[in-house]
């Protein structure tokens, strides 16, 4: 589950705990069985536990176990995970997987205060099995527990924002062999997401932020006139909470990573700050916190970023009844002052109802002669999605990173908004926009991966040391409490000007096939695994060659890395048809990783998203199940990369949006080729593909250091 950087692990290969472990204060360490090696308590009714103190752990950390045994019987058996645990004080956080007498199974998250456990949240568990993988993560103030890639419990607490170590504990009520762990892994929050390397949470929510959290950070500025630190610093403003308690706060940093908050709010009763500096004056556009999303945009000005004056409480209002911006609007983002005219983008919607596609934001343009009084562009909206403050002019084009989601995957409780990710667009004039690349995904546990409630989107960006630093809004559950936004960071290996010269998904296409040739076999570039059934071409479409059997082939006409992808474009699908992008296909057997694309009652209806390993013709599901809605002409990509822990990470994308992320701890296939599989229940035309593409994954482009460097202008720097 933890697609993060592995820092420590142990599967007790020598028959004992590795040297990095230390006993939790007051407990003994677990003992290790003879081969096969498992850890278990040393005695019944006595907990045994340890944390990994062999290194200094970052604030964001994950403790992960593969469970061997947790037997439900007449006594209680427990497996527990620790994060940020200070052993001597027994202070930090614990997630428990508990089997009580009778039918009760439950998960709990506790805060440990000098050995005293305070339950933060609990939930009943459906089942626990040998081989289950449990991941417990602390990221900022957010705590989450995943079982086999499915989120089962989460909560927030800001008491212990950093320090301590991850580890685990076991307790057995009657037989020590009834509570056992097969292996353990500890991770930080660093994660590769396309060309971006996510760094985790850099501005966490504090106890005063915990009702909703901190969100919508402004464009980051780099300049003098420091108010907290000294010299030239990075500056950012952000909102905290909502309703009557919502305020705007300020922070500074010397490196763009480690931030110091100003002790009190700089503007009270406002949220959603967006900033531009004109000369020596900061202009900040906000909304009242009590009517956030529906109130008029307001303007405040300041010369120091701390003390602000209200200038205009009604910069821009909702549109009239029936207008595209008549119901909600968020983020009034100033872009540039050029030729005496101010330009801004803002997002809005005319629907906010609990329907899967209702809450789809759009973005409009507004102009002003003074930054105070604004006029909406007459042909709004100009682009779909929710605008952020990451908008830049590079080489004659405008680039912006917009918050969007995949229709049909969205959470109806949130009006169809979540889960949100980031998509890059370009425009010559701020009016006509074209999608140019998929960007950041909701790929972390603290971003609600494998749920339809999380958010992860770029809100601002700045160059630091020749690399683009993107500041993210991250939240695992935007649709219901507890919902706490925090500010994360992702770093690209190149400046913003270089970034826009390449796609951001780190996918390197090797070959493709549009099947526009004679009916019959797929041809010499395709091969059928031993014992398998081939596909065929009919009317320039690929389809199964027989019904009621898996038909699959891999592309043999090129060489692929172990990290690879297979992408299919869905042409036809009935309720009896499945299309599977497949990766790491084994030539000697019907064995591969696959993701079935099935429309339930046909394309356009809800379906389950799952990933399987096919071993000698036998399918076994890996990890979680999600819901999505396939449509004809959608592109589905199955990608496999090898994680830092050595296990394959498999991800399924729909039109570039992440649907599902799982990890194969059996490490079934370490290499192979990408391809296609299909299953037709009644007629071979039940499922057809019009285009296939295959390539290598996780490939950072060879950026030209000077590419895109001309005419670069950063939002917030003032005059063009």
C-alpha positions as CSV (number, residue, x, y, z in Angstrom):
1,X,0.0,0.0,0.0
2,X,2.7,2.4,1.0
3,X,4.0,3.7,-2.4
4,X,6.5,5.8,-0.5
5,X,10.3,5.7,0.2
6,X,11.2,2.7,2.3
7,X,13.5,3.6,5.2
8,X,13.6,0.4,7.2
9,X,12.2,-3.2,7.1
10,X,12.5,-6.5,8.7
11,X,11.2,-10.0,8.0
12,X,13.5,-11.6,10.6
13,X,15.6,-13.7,8.1
14,X,18.1,-14.7,10.7
15,X,15.5,-15.8,13.2
16,X,15.7,-12.7,15.4
17,X,14.8,-9.0,15.3
18,X,17.2,-6.8,13.3
19,X,19.5,-4.5,15.2
20,X,17.5,-1.4,14.5
21,X,14.7,-2.3,17.0
22,X,14.3,-1.0,20.5
23,X,11.8,-2.2,23.0
24,X,8.9,0.1,23.9
25,X,9.4,1.3,27.4
26,X,7.9,-1.1,29.9
27,X,7.6,-3.9,27.3
28,X,9.8,-6.7,26.0
29,X,10.4,-7.1,22.3
30,X,8.6,-9.7,20.3
31,X,10.2,-13.1,19.9
32,X,10.8,-14.7,16.5
33,X,9.7,-18.3,15.6
34,X,11.9,-20.9,13.9
35,X,11.5,-21.1,10.2
36,X,9.2,-19.9,8.8
37,X,10.0,-16.8,10.8
38,X,7.2,-14.8,12.3
39,X,7.2,-12.4,15.3
40,X,4.8,-13.1,18.2
41,X,4.5,-12.1,21.9
42,X,6.9,-13.7,24.5
43,X,4.0,-14.6,26.8
44,X,0.3,-14.7,26.9
45,X,-1.6,-11.7,28.4
46,X,1.5,-9.6,28.1
47,X,2.1,-7.2,25.3
48,X,5.4,-7.2,23.4
49,X,6.4,-4.2,21.2
50,X,9.2,-2.4,19.6
51,X,10.0,0.7,17.5
52,X,12.7,1.2,14.9
53,X,15.2,3.6,16.5
54,X,18.0,2.7,14.1
55,X,17.5,6.0,12.3
56,X,16.1,9.5,12.8
57,X,12.6,9.5,11.3
58,X,10.9,12.4,9.5
59,X,7.7,13.8,10.9
60,X,5.6,12.1,8.2
61,X,6.0,8.3,8.7
62,X,4.2,5.0,8.0
63,X,4.4,1.7,9.9
64,X,3.2,-1.3,7.8
65,X,2.9,-5.0,8.7
66,X,1.9,-8.1,6.9
67,X,-0.3,-10.0,9.3
68,X,0.3,-13.7,9.7
69,X,-2.2,-14.7,12.4
70,X,-4.8,-12.9,14.5
71,X,-7.1,-15.6,15.8
72,X,-10.6,-14.8,17.1
73,X,-11.4,-17.0,20.1
74,X,-12.5,-16.7,23.7
75,X,-9.9,-14.1,24.6
76,X,-8.6,-10.9,23.0
77,X,-5.8,-10.9,20.5
78,X,-4.3,-7.6,19.2
79,X,-1.8,-6.4,16.6
80,X,-1.0,-2.7,16.9
81,X,1.0,-0.3,14.8
82,X,2.9,2.7,16.2
83,X,3.9,6.0,14.5
84,X,5.8,9.0,16.1
85,X,6.2,6.9,19.3
86,X,8.7,8.2,21.8
87,X,9.7,5.0,23.7
88,X,10.8,6.4,27.0
89,X,7.6,8.5,27.3
90,X,5.3,6.0,25.5
91,X,4.0,9.0,23.7
92,X,2.7,9.1,20.1
93,X,0.0,7.3,18.1
94,X,-1.2,3.7,17.9
95,X,-3.6,1.9,15.5
96,X,-5.0,-1.4,16.8
97,X,-6.3,-4.4,14.9
98,X,-8.3,-6.2,17.6
99,X,-10.0,-9.6,17.7
100,X,-12.2,-9.7,20.8
101,X,-14.1,-12.8,22.1
102,X,-17.1,-13.7,19.9
103,X,-17.9,-12.0,16.6
104,X,-16.3,-8.6,17.3
105,X,-13.4,-7.4,15.2
106,X,-12.6,-3.7,15.2
107,X,-9.9,-1.1,14.4
108,X,-9.0,1.8,16.7
109,X,-6.7,4.8,16.6
110,X,-5.3,6.0,19.9
111,X,-3.2,8.9,21.1
112,X,-0.7,7.7,23.7
113,X,0.2,10.3,26.4
114,X,2.9,9.0,28.7
115,X,1.4,5.6,28.5
116,X,-2.2,6.7,28.8
117,X,-4.2,5.7,25.8
118,X,-7.0,8.0,24.5
119,X,-9.2,6.5,21.8
120,X,-9.6,9.0,19.0
121,X,-11.9,6.8,16.7
122,X,-13.0,3.2,16.2
123,X,-14.9,1.2,13.6
124,X,-16.1,-2.4,13.3
125,X,-14.1,-4.6,11.0
126,X,-15.6,-7.0,8.5
127,X,-12.8,-9.6,8.4
128,X,-9.1,-10.1,9.1
129,X,-7.1,-12.7,7.2
130,X,-3.6,-14.1,7.1
131,X,-1.6,-12.1,4.6
132,X,-3.5,-8.9,5.2
133,X,-1.3,-5.8,4.9
134,X,-2.1,-2.9,7.4
135,X,-0.5,0.5,6.9
136,X,-0.7,3.2,9.6
137,X,0.4,6.7,8.6
138,X,0.9,10.0,10.3
139,X,1.1,13.0,7.9
140,X,0.9,16.4,9.5
141,X,-2.1,16.1,11.8
142,X,-3.7,13.4,9.8
143,X,-3.8,9.7,10.9
144,X,-5.0,6.9,8.6
145,X,-5.2,3.1,8.7
146,X,-5.4,1.1,5.5
147,X,-6.1,-2.6,5.1
148,X,-5.0,-4.2,1.8
149,X,-5.1,-0.8,0.1
150,X,-8.6,0.1,1.5
151,X,-8.9,2.9,4.0
152,X,-10.7,1.6,7.1
153,X,-10.1,4.4,9.6
154,X,-8.8,7.9,9.8
155,X,-8.7,10.8,12.2
156,X,-6.9,14.0,13.1
157,X,-4.8,15.0,16.0
158,X,-2.1,17.7,16.3
159,X,-0.7,16.9,19.7
160,X,2.4,15.3,18.4
161,X,3.3,16.8,15.0
162,X,6.8,15.2,14.8
163,X,9.4,13.0,16.4
164,X,9.4,9.4,17.5
165,X,9.6,6.2,15.5
166,X,7.3,3.7,13.8
167,X,6.9,0.1,15.1
168,X,4.4,-2.5,16.2
169,X,3.1,-4.5,19.2
170,X,1.4,-7.9,19.6
171,X,-0.8,-9.3,22.4
172,X,-2.3,-12.8,22.8
173,X,-4.9,-13.8,25.3
174,X,-4.5,-17.5,25.3
175,X,-1.9,-18.7,22.8
176,X,1.1,-16.7,21.7
177,X,0.9,-18.2,18.2
178,X,-2.5,-16.6,17.7
179,X,-1.0,-13.1,17.3
180,X,1.8,-13.1,14.7
181,X,3.3,-10.7,12.1
182,X,5.2,-12.0,9.0
183,X,7.0,-8.8,8.1
184,X,7.3,-5.0,8.9
185,X,8.2,-2.0,6.8
186,X,8.7,1.7,7.7
187,X,8.3,4.5,5.2
188,X,8.5,8.3,4.9
189,X,6.1,10.3,2.8
190,X,8.3,10.9,-0.2
191,X,6.7,9.5,-3.3
192,X,7.2,9.7,-7.0
193,X,4.1,10.9,-8.9
194,X,5.1,11.3,-12.6
195,X,7.9,13.8,-12.8
196,X,7.0,15.1,-9.4
197,X,8.5,13.9,-6.2
198,X,6.0,14.5,-3.4
199,X,7.6,15.5,-0.1
200,X,4.7,15.0,2.3
201,X,3.1,17.7,4.5
202,X,5.2,20.8,5.0
203,X,2.6,23.1,6.7
204,X,0.6,20.9,8.9
205,X,-2.7,21.7,10.6
206,X,-2.3,22.8,14.2
207,X,-4.8,22.2,17.0
208,X,-6.5,25.5,16.1
209,X,-7.0,24.5,12.5
210,X,-8.5,21.1,13.1
211,X,-12.2,21.8,12.3
212,X,-11.4,22.0,8.6
213,X,-7.7,22.6,8.3
214,X,-5.5,24.9,6.2
215,X,-6.1,25.3,2.5
216,X,-5.9,27.4,-0.6
217,X,-2.3,28.8,-0.1
218,X,-1.6,31.9,-2.1
219,X,1.1,32.1,-4.7
220,X,4.5,31.8,-2.9
221,X,6.6,35.0,-3.2
222,X,10.4,35.2,-2.8
223,X,11.5,38.6,-1.7
224,X,12.9,40.8,1.1
225,X,10.9,42.7,3.7
226,X,10.8,39.7,6.0
227,X,8.3,39.9,8.9
228,X,9.2,36.8,10.9
229,X,12.6,35.7,9.8
230,X,15.3,37.9,8.2
231,X,16.7,38.7,4.8
232,X,15.1,37.4,1.6
233,X,12.4,34.8,2.3
234,X,9.6,32.8,0.8
235,X,6.2,34.0,1.8
236,X,2.8,32.4,1.7
237,X,-0.7,33.2,3.1
238,X,-3.5,30.6,3.6
239,X,-6.9,30.1,5.1
240,X,-7.7,28.2,8.3
241,X,-11.1,26.6,9.0
242,X,-14.5,27.9,7.8
243,X,-17.6,29.5,9.1
244,X,-17.3,32.1,11.9
245,X,-13.8,30.8,12.9
246,X,-12.2,31.1,9.5
247,X,-9.2,33.4,9.2
248,X,-6.1,34.0,7.0
249,X,-2.6,33.2,8.3
250,X,0.9,34.0,7.1
251,X,4.2,32.0,7.1
252,X,7.8,32.5,6.0
253,X,10.6,30.1,4.9
254,X,14.3,30.3,4.1
255,X,14.2,27.3,1.8
256,X,10.6,26.9,0.7
257,X,10.3,23.6,2.7
258,X,10.5,24.5,6.4
259,X,7.9,27.2,7.3
260,X,7.4,29.4,10.4
261,X,3.9,30.7,11.0
262,X,3.0,34.1,12.2
263,X,1.5,33.7,15.6
264,X,-1.9,35.1,14.9
265,X,-4.3,35.6,12.0
266,X,-3.4,38.5,9.7
267,X,-7.0,38.9,8.4
268,X,-10.0,37.7,10.4
269,X,-13.3,36.4,9.0
270,X,-11.9,35.8,5.5
271,X,-10.8,32.7,3.5
272,X,-9.5,31.7,0.1
273,X,-6.6,34.2,-0.2
274,X,-5.1,35.0,-3.6
275,X,-2.3,37.5,-3.9
276,X,-0.5,39.7,-6.4
277,X,2.1,42.4,-5.7
278,X,2.0,45.7,-7.5
279,X,5.0,47.9,-6.7
280,X,5.3,47.9,-2.9
281,X,1.7,47.0,-2.3
282,X,0.2,43.5,-1.8
283,X,-3.3,43.0,-3.2
284,X,-5.2,40.1,-1.6
285,X,-8.5,38.8,-2.8
286,X,-10.6,36.8,-0.3
287,X,-14.2,35.7,0.6
288,X,-16.0,36.0,3.9
289,X,-15.5,32.8,5.9
290,X,-19.2,32.8,6.9
291,X,-20.2,32.7,3.3
292,X,-17.2,31.0,1.8
293,X,-18.1,29.9,-1.7
294,X,-21.1,32.1,-2.0
295,X,-20.0,35.5,-0.7
296,X,-18.6,38.3,-2.8
297,X,-14.9,38.4,-3.5
298,X,-13.3,41.1,-1.4
299,X,-10.0,43.1,-1.7
300,X,-7.4,43.9,1.0
301,X,-4.1,45.7,0.6
302,X,-0.9,45.8,2.7
303,X,2.6,47.0,2.5
304,X,4.1,44.4,4.9
305,X,1.9,41.3,4.4
306,X,0.9,41.4,8.1
307,X,-1.3,44.5,8.5
308,X,-4.2,44.7,6.0
309,X,-6.7,47.3,5.0
310,X,-10.1,46.5,3.6
311,X,-10.5,48.3,0.2
312,X,-13.5,46.8,-1.5
313,X,-15.9,44.1,0.0
314,X,-17.6,43.5,-3.4
315,X,-14.9,43.0,-6.0
316,X,-17.0,40.4,-7.8
317,X,-20.4,38.7,-7.1
318,X,-22.2,35.6,-8.1
319,X,-23.9,35.7,-11.4
320,X,-27.7,36.1,-11.9
321,X,-30.2,33.2,-11.8
322,X,-29.3,30.6,-14.4
323,X,-25.8,32.0,-15.1
324,X,-22.8,29.6,-15.1
325,X,-21.5,31.2,-11.9
326,X,-24.8,31.7,-10.1
327,X,-24.5,29.2,-7.2
328,X,-20.9,29.0,-5.9
329,X,-17.5,30.5,-6.7
330,X,-14.0,30.0,-5.3
331,X,-10.5,31.5,-5.8
332,X,-10.3,34.9,-7.4
333,X,-6.8,34.5,-8.8
334,X,-5.0,37.6,-10.2
335,X,-2.7,36.7,-13.1
336,X,-1.0,39.8,-14.4
337,X,-1.0,43.5,-14.9
338,X,-0.3,44.3,-18.5
339,X,-0.6,47.5,-20.4
340,X,-2.5,49.1,-17.5
341,X,-5.1,46.3,-17.4
342,X,-5.4,43.7,-14.6
343,X,-6.3,40.2,-15.5
344,X,-7.7,37.5,-13.1
345,X,-9.2,34.1,-13.3
346,X,-12.0,32.8,-11.0
347,X,-13.9,29.6,-10.7
348,X,-17.6,29.0,-10.2
349,X,-20.5,26.6,-10.8
350,X,-24.3,26.8,-11.2
351,X,-25.0,23.5,-9.5
352,X,-24.2,22.1,-6.1
353,X,-26.4,19.2,-5.6
354,X,-25.7,15.6,-4.5
355,X,-25.4,14.1,-8.0
356,X,-22.4,12.5,-9.5
357,X,-21.7,15.1,-12.1
358,X,-23.4,18.2,-10.7
359,X,-20.6,20.1,-9.0
360,X,-18.3,20.6,-12.0
361,X,-16.5,23.8,-11.8
362,X,-15.7,26.2,-14.6
363,X,-13.3,29.1,-14.8
364,X,-13.9,32.6,-16.1
365,X,-11.9,35.7,-16.8
366,X,-12.2,39.2,-15.3
367,X,-10.4,42.4,-16.0
368,X,-9.9,45.7,-14.2
369,X,-8.1,49.1,-14.6
370,X,-7.2,49.5,-11.0
371,X,-7.4,46.1,-9.3
372,X,-10.4,47.3,-7.3
373,X,-13.3,47.3,-9.7
374,X,-13.6,44.2,-11.9
375,X,-15.7,43.3,-15.0
376,X,-16.5,39.7,-16.0
377,X,-15.5,38.7,-19.6
378,X,-18.6,38.5,-21.7
379,X,-18.0,35.0,-23.1
380,X,-17.2,33.2,-19.8
381,X,-16.5,30.5,-18.9
382,X,-13.2,30.0,-20.7
383,X,-12.2,26.5,-19.4
384,X,-13.6,23.7,-17.3
385,X,-12.3,23.0,-13.8
386,X,-11.4,25.0,-10.7
387,X,-8.7,27.5,-11.1
388,X,-5.6,27.6,-8.8
389,X,-3.0,30.3,-8.4
390,X,-0.4,28.4,-10.5
391,X,-0.6,30.5,-13.7
392,X,2.5,31.6,-15.7
393,X,3.5,33.0,-19.1
394,X,6.3,31.1,-20.8
395,X,7.5,31.5,-24.3
396,X,4.3,33.3,-25.6
397,X,1.8,30.9,-23.9
398,X,0.0,31.0,-20.6
399,X,0.1,27.8,-18.5
400,X,-2.1,27.0,-15.6
401,X,-2.7,24.0,-13.4
402,X,-6.4,23.4,-12.8
403,X,-8.2,21.3,-10.2
404,X,-10.4,18.6,-11.9
405,X,-11.8,15.2,-11.5
406,X,-12.8,12.2,-13.6
407,X,-16.6,12.2,-14.2
408,X,-18.2,9.0,-13.1
409,X,-15.6,8.5,-10.4
410,X,-16.8,11.4,-8.4
411,X,-18.3,11.3,-4.9
412,X,-22.1,12.2,-5.1
413,X,-22.1,13.3,-1.5
414,X,-19.7,16.0,-2.4
415,X,-21.8,17.0,-5.4
416,X,-19.5,15.2,-7.8
417,X,-16.4,17.3,-6.9
418,X,-14.1,14.7,-5.4
419,X,-11.6,13.2,-5.8
420,X,-9.7,16.1,-7.4
421,X,-6.3,16.1,-9.1
422,X,-4.4,18.5,-11.2
423,X,-4.4,19.0,-15.0
424,X,-2.2,21.4,-16.9
425,X,-3.6,23.7,-19.6
426,X,-2.1,26.2,-22.0
427,X,-3.5,29.3,-23.7
428,X,-2.2,32.1,-26.0
429,X,-4.6,34.7,-24.6
430,X,-6.2,33.5,-21.3
431,X,-9.4,32.8,-23.2
432,X,-8.8,29.7,-25.4
433,X,-7.4,26.8,-23.3
434,X,-6.0,23.4,-24.3
435,X,-5.2,20.5,-22.0
436,X,-1.5,19.8,-22.3
437,X,-0.7,17.3,-19.5
438,X,-2.1,15.4,-16.6
439,X,-0.3,16.4,-13.4
440,X,-0.5,15.6,-9.7
441,X,-2.8,12.7,-8.5
442,X,-4.4,11.9,-5.1
443,X,-1.8,9.1,-4.6
444,X,-1.0,9.3,-0.9
445,X,-2.8,7.9,2.1
446,X,-3.3,11.4,3.5
447,X,-4.8,12.3,0.1
448,X,-7.4,9.6,0.2
449,X,-5.9,7.2,-2.4
450,X,-8.4,4.5,-3.4
451,X,-11.3,6.6,-2.2
452,X,-13.5,9.1,-4.0
453,X,-13.3,11.7,-1.2
454,X,-9.7,13.0,-1.3
455,X,-8.0,16.0,-2.9
456,X,-4.5,16.7,-4.1
457,X,-4.0,19.7,-6.4
458,X,-1.3,22.2,-7.1
459,X,-2.3,25.7,-5.8
460,X,0.9,27.6,-6.5
461,X,4.4,27.1,-7.8
462,X,7.8,28.8,-7.7
463,X,11.3,28.1,-8.8
464,X,13.8,27.1,-6.1
465,X,17.4,26.4,-7.1
466,X,16.4,25.6,-10.7
467,X,13.6,23.3,-9.8
468,X,9.8,23.8,-9.6
469,X,8.3,23.7,-6.2
470,X,4.6,23.0,-6.3
471,X,2.5,23.7,-3.2
472,X,-0.4,21.3,-2.8
473,X,-3.7,21.2,-1.1
474,X,-4.0,17.7,0.4
475,X,-7.0,16.2,2.2
476,X,-8.3,12.6,2.5
477,X,-12.0,13.5,2.9
478,X,-13.4,16.7,1.6
479,X,-17.0,15.5,1.7
480,X,-17.5,14.8,5.5
481,X,-16.0,15.3,8.9
482,X,-13.3,14.8,10.0
483,X,-12.0,16.9,7.1
484,X,-8.7,18.7,7.6
485,X,-6.8,20.2,4.7
486,X,-3.0,20.6,4.9
487,X,-0.3,22.0,2.6
488,X,2.1,19.6,0.9
489,X,5.0,20.0,-1.5
490,X,6.0,18.3,-4.7
491,X,9.3,19.0,-6.4
492,X,10.0,18.7,-10.2
493,X,13.6,18.0,-11.5
494,X,13.4,21.2,-13.7
495,X,12.3,24.8,-13.5
496,X,8.7,25.8,-14.4
497,X,9.8,26.9,-17.8
498,X,11.4,23.6,-18.6
499,X,8.5,21.6,-17.0
500,X,6.0,22.8,-19.6
501,X,8.0,21.4,-22.5
502,X,7.2,17.8,-21.5
503,X,4.2,15.8,-20.2
504,X,4.2,15.4,-16.4
505,X,3.2,11.7,-16.2
506,X,6.7,10.3,-16.8
507,X,5.3,7.8,-19.3
508,X,7.6,7.1,-22.3
509,X,5.6,5.6,-25.1
510,X,7.5,2.9,-27.0
511,X,4.9,1.9,-29.6
512,X,1.2,1.9,-30.4
513,X,-1.2,0.1,-32.6
514,X,-4.5,1.4,-34.2
515,X,-5.3,-2.0,-35.8
516,X,-6.0,-0.4,-39.2
517,X,-5.2,-3.4,-41.4
518,X,-6.8,-6.5,-42.7
519,X,-9.1,-8.6,-40.6
520,X,-7.5,-11.6,-39.0
521,X,-4.6,-11.9,-36.6
522,X,-2.9,-8.9,-34.9
523,X,0.2,-9.7,-36.8
524,X,3.9,-10.5,-36.3
525,X,4.5,-7.8,-33.6
526,X,2.0,-9.6,-31.3
527,X,2.5,-12.9,-29.5
528,X,0.2,-15.3,-27.6
529,X,1.4,-16.7,-24.2
530,X,1.8,-20.5,-24.2
531,X,-1.6,-22.0,-23.6
532,X,-3.4,-18.8,-24.3
533,X,-6.0,-17.7,-27.0
534,X,-5.2,-15.0,-29.5
535,X,-7.1,-11.8,-30.2
536,X,-8.2,-10.8,-33.7
537,X,-8.8,-7.7,-35.8
538,X,-12.3,-7.0,-37.2
539,X,-13.1,-3.7,-39.0
540,X,-10.0,-2.0,-37.7
541,X,-10.8,-2.9,-34.1
542,X,-9.2,-5.5,-31.8
543,X,-11.5,-8.0,-30.2
544,X,-11.6,-11.5,-28.7
545,X,-11.4,-14.4,-31.2
546,X,-13.6,-16.7,-29.1
547,X,-16.3,-16.3,-26.5
548,X,-16.3,-17.4,-22.8
549,X,-12.5,-17.5,-22.6
550,X,-9.7,-15.0,-21.8
551,X,-8.1,-14.0,-25.1
552,X,-4.8,-12.1,-24.6
553,X,-1.6,-11.2,-26.4
554,X,1.4,-9.2,-25.6
555,X,3.4,-6.8,-27.8
556,X,6.6,-8.7,-28.8
557,X,7.9,-6.3,-31.4
558,X,9.7,-4.0,-29.0
559,X,11.6,-4.1,-25.8
560,X,10.1,-2.7,-22.6
561,X,11.5,-1.9,-19.2
562,X,10.2,-3.7,-16.1
563,X,8.4,-0.4,-15.2
564,X,5.9,-0.3,-18.0
565,X,2.3,0.5,-19.0
566,X,-0.5,-0.7,-21.3
567,X,-3.1,1.7,-22.4
568,X,-6.3,0.8,-24.3
569,X,-9.0,3.1,-25.9
570,X,-12.4,1.6,-25.4
571,X,-14.4,1.3,-28.6
572,X,-17.2,-1.1,-27.9
573,X,-18.6,-2.6,-24.7
574,X,-21.7,-4.5,-23.7
575,X,-22.6,-5.9,-20.3
576,X,-21.0,-9.2,-21.4
577,X,-17.7,-7.7,-22.4
578,X,-14.4,-7.1,-20.5
579,X,-11.3,-5.3,-21.7
580,X,-8.1,-5.7,-19.8
581,X,-4.9,-3.7,-20.2
582,X,-2.2,-6.1,-19.1
583,X,1.4,-5.7,-18.0
584,X,4.5,-7.9,-17.3
585,X,3.0,-10.6,-19.4
586,X,4.9,-13.9,-19.1
587,X,5.4,-15.6,-22.6
588,X,5.5,-19.1,-21.2
589,X,2.0,-19.1,-19.5
590,X,-1.2,-17.2,-19.2
591,X,0.2,-15.0,-16.5
592,X,0.2,-11.3,-16.1
593,X,-1.2,-8.3,-14.1
594,X,-4.6,-7.0,-15.4
595,X,-7.3,-4.4,-14.7
596,X,-10.7,-5.5,-16.0
597,X,-12.7,-2.6,-17.6
598,X,-16.3,-3.6,-17.4
599,X,-19.3,-1.3,-17.6
600,X,-21.7,-3.3,-15.5
601,X,-24.7,-3.0,-17.8
602,X,-22.5,-1.6,-20.5
603,X,-20.3,1.4,-21.2
604,X,-21.6,4.4,-19.3
605,X,-22.8,2.6,-16.2
606,X,-21.0,2.2,-12.9
607,X,-18.4,-0.6,-12.5
608,X,-15.9,-1.9,-10.0
609,X,-12.3,-1.0,-10.5
610,X,-10.0,-3.8,-9.5
611,X,-6.5,-5.1,-10.3
612,X,-5.7,-8.8,-10.5
613,X,-2.7,-11.1,-11.0
614,X,-3.4,-13.9,-13.5
615,X,-1.2,-16.9,-12.7
616,X,-1.5,-19.8,-15.1
617,X,-5.0,-18.7,-16.0
618,X,-6.2,-18.2,-12.4
619,X,-7.1,-14.7,-11.3
620,X,-6.5,-13.3,-7.8
621,X,-7.5,-9.8,-6.8
622,X,-4.8,-7.6,-5.3
623,X,-5.8,-4.9,-2.9
624,X,-8.8,-2.5,-2.9
625,X,-11.9,-2.1,-5.1
626,X,-13.1,1.3,-6.3
627,X,-16.0,2.4,-8.4
628,X,-15.9,4.3,-11.7
629,X,-17.9,4.7,-14.9
630,X,-16.3,3.7,-18.2
631,X,-17.4,5.5,-21.3
632,X,-16.7,4.7,-24.9
633,X,-13.4,6.3,-26.2
634,X,-12.0,6.5,-22.7
635,X,-8.4,5.7,-22.3
636,X,-7.5,3.2,-19.5
637,X,-3.9,2.8,-18.5
638,X,-2.5,0.1,-16.3
639,X,1.0,0.9,-15.0
640,X,3.4,-1.1,-13.0
641,X,6.5,0.2,-11.3
642,X,8.8,-1.3,-8.7
643,X,8.5,0.4,-5.3
644,X,11.5,1.2,-3.1
645,X,10.5,-1.9,-1.0
646,X,11.0,-4.1,-4.1
647,X,7.3,-4.9,-4.6
648,X,5.4,-4.0,-7.7
649,X,3.1,-0.9,-7.5
650,X,0.2,-1.2,-9.9
651,X,-1.9,1.8,-10.8
652,X,-5.0,2.2,-13.0
653,X,-5.8,5.5,-14.7
654,X,-8.9,6.6,-16.6
655,X,-8.2,9.5,-19.0
656,X,-5.1,10.3,-16.9
657,X,-6.9,10.4,-13.5
658,X,-5.8,7.8,-10.9
659,X,-8.6,5.3,-10.0
660,X,-6.7,2.7,-8.0
661,X,-3.3,2.0,-6.6
662,X,-2.3,-1.4,-5.2
663,X,0.9,-3.3,-4.2
664,X,1.7,-6.9,-4.9
665,X,3.6,-8.2,-1.9
666,X,3.9,-11.6,-3.5
667,X,6.1,-10.0,-6.2
668,X,4.5,-12.3,-8.7
669,X,6.1,-10.9,-11.9
670,X,9.3,-8.8,-12.1
671,X,9.4,-8.3,-15.9
672,X,7.5,-9.0,-19.1
673,X,5.7,-7.2,-21.8
674,X,2.5,-5.1,-22.0
675,X,-0.5,-6.2,-24.0
676,X,-4.3,-6.6,-24.1
677,X,-6.7,-9.2,-22.9
678,X,-10.4,-9.5,-23.6
679,X,-13.3,-11.6,-22.5
680,X,-16.6,-11.8,-24.5
681,X,-19.5,-13.6,-22.8
682,X,-21.8,-14.0,-25.7
683,X,-20.3,-12.4,-28.9
684,X,-16.8,-11.5,-29.8
685,X,-18.0,-7.9,-30.4
686,X,-19.0,-7.5,-26.7
687,X,-15.7,-5.7,-26.2
688,X,-13.5,-3.9,-28.7
689,X,-10.4,-1.6,-28.6
690,X,-9.7,1.0,-31.2
691,X,-6.1,2.0,-30.1
692,X,-3.4,0.5,-27.9
693,X,-0.2,2.1,-26.6
694,X,2.6,0.6,-24.6
695,X,5.6,2.1,-23.0
696,X,7.9,2.5,-20.1
697,X,6.8,4.1,-16.8
698,X,8.5,6.3,-14.3
699,X,10.8,7.8,-16.9
700,X,11.9,11.3,-16.2
701,X,12.3,13.3,-19.4
702,X,15.6,14.5,-20.6
703,X,14.9,18.2,-20.1
704,X,16.9,20.7,-22.1
705,X,18.1,23.1,-19.4
706,X,17.4,26.1,-21.6
707,X,14.0,25.0,-22.9
708,X,11.1,27.3,-22.4
709,X,13.3,29.8,-20.5
710,X,12.4,32.8,-22.6
711,X,9.7,35.3,-21.6
712,X,9.0,33.6,-18.2
713,X,6.7,35.6,-15.9
714,X,5.6,34.4,-12.5
715,X,2.2,35.2,-11.1
716,X,2.3,37.8,-8.4
717,X,5.4,39.6,-9.7
718,X,3.3,42.6,-11.0
719,X,3.8,44.3,-14.3
720,X,4.3,42.4,-17.5
